[in-house]
Amino acid sequence: MKFARALAVTAAIGSVAAMSTIPAHAATGYNRCPAGRFCAFTGPNGTGVIAIYTKSDRNLADRVGPRGMNNNIESAWNRYKWEFGLMNDANFAGKGVIYKSGAKGNVPKNLVNKASSVWFVRADQ
């Protein structure tokens, strides 16, 4: 009797564990960007690798912040309340594109895969 009860409990635990390993539907594309963040993507239309920012990153080629984004950004979504910019050169220099709060889309063709810094532009500065 004890063996049968233990076997039933083990079977029940096993079935619960099996159910909990079923993956939930993961967000795709732009929808991977959490609210209150600026997200940059290595592919067009929110595809590819995502990098999530809450502040500026002066040099995308250094070891600070998300890696692999230097000269490798094709689209972005600004879900933060202030503006963010993608700039061609480190230290927020060169040509760039500004994403106002709520803006998303592909980087302009002349700036695709050329961003080397992410600039947090506070509206109250």
N, C-alpha and C positions, 0 to 999 in steps of 0.2 A: 504494500500500500504506500509506504513512504517512497519507494523507488518510483512508482507510477506518478505520484504527486510531484516529485522532483523532476521527472522527465517532462511532465506537462508544463511546469514553470519554465524549464529550460527551453522548451519549444516555443512558448509564448514570448520569452525574452528574445529568442532568435528571430521570430517573425517581426517584432517591433524594431529590432536593429536593422533588419532587411528593409523595412518600410522607410526608416529614417535616412537610408543611404540613397534614396531615389533623388536625383538632382532636381531642384526647382528650375523653372524657366529663367535663364539668365538674361539680363538686359543686353541689348546689342546696339551697335552704332552710337549715335549721340546719346541715347538713353543711359549709357554707362556713366555719364557725367553726373555726379551728385549735386544737389541743390547747394547754393552758396559757394561754388568753386568755379575756377576757370580751367577748362580742359582743352588740351591740345592732342591731336591725333596724327599718326604717321600716314594715314591713308585719307582719301577723299570721303566726304559725307560721313564723318565720324567713324571710319573704319580703321583698322590697324591697331597699333599699340596706343594706349592712352596714357597721358601724363596729367596729373591733377595738381593744380596750384592754388594757394591761398595768398601768396605774396610774390614779389618779383624774384626773378632768377637772372642775375647779371651776366652769367656765362654758362650757356647750356653745354659747353664742352668740358667744363670742370667736373669735379666729383661731388659737387653740392647739388642737391635736388635730384629729380628724376633723370636717369641716364638714357642715352641713345636718342635724344631729341634734337641735338645740334644739327642744323641743316637737314632736318628730317620731319618737318611739320607740313601737313597738307590741308588740315581743317581744324576748326576750333569752335567751342561753345562757351560763352561767358554766362554763367549762372550766378555770378556775384553781383552785388548791388552797385559796384563802381566799375569803371572801365579797365580793361587790360589791353596791352599792345604786344604784338610780335615784332621784334626789330631784327634787321639783317645782321647787325654787328653786336658783339659783346658790349656790355655797359650801356645798353639802350641807345646805341648809335646807328646811323645809317637809315635806310628806308624802312618803313614799317606799315603795319595795318593796326587800327584800333578797333576793338570789339566793345561796343557799348553794352551795358547791362541787358541781358536777354538775347544778344546777337549770337547767331551761329551760322556757320557756312564754311565753304572752301576758301582757302587763302587765295588772294588774287594771283593770277598766273605768273606775274613777274616776281612774286615773292615765295612761290612754292619751293619747299626744301631749302630755304635760305635763312630762316630765323636762327639767330644765335643768342637771343635774350628774350625774356618774358618780362614785360613792364607792367606793374600794378599802378594804375593811374587813379589816385584818389580824387574824387570829384570836389572835395572840400579843401584841396591844397591851394 
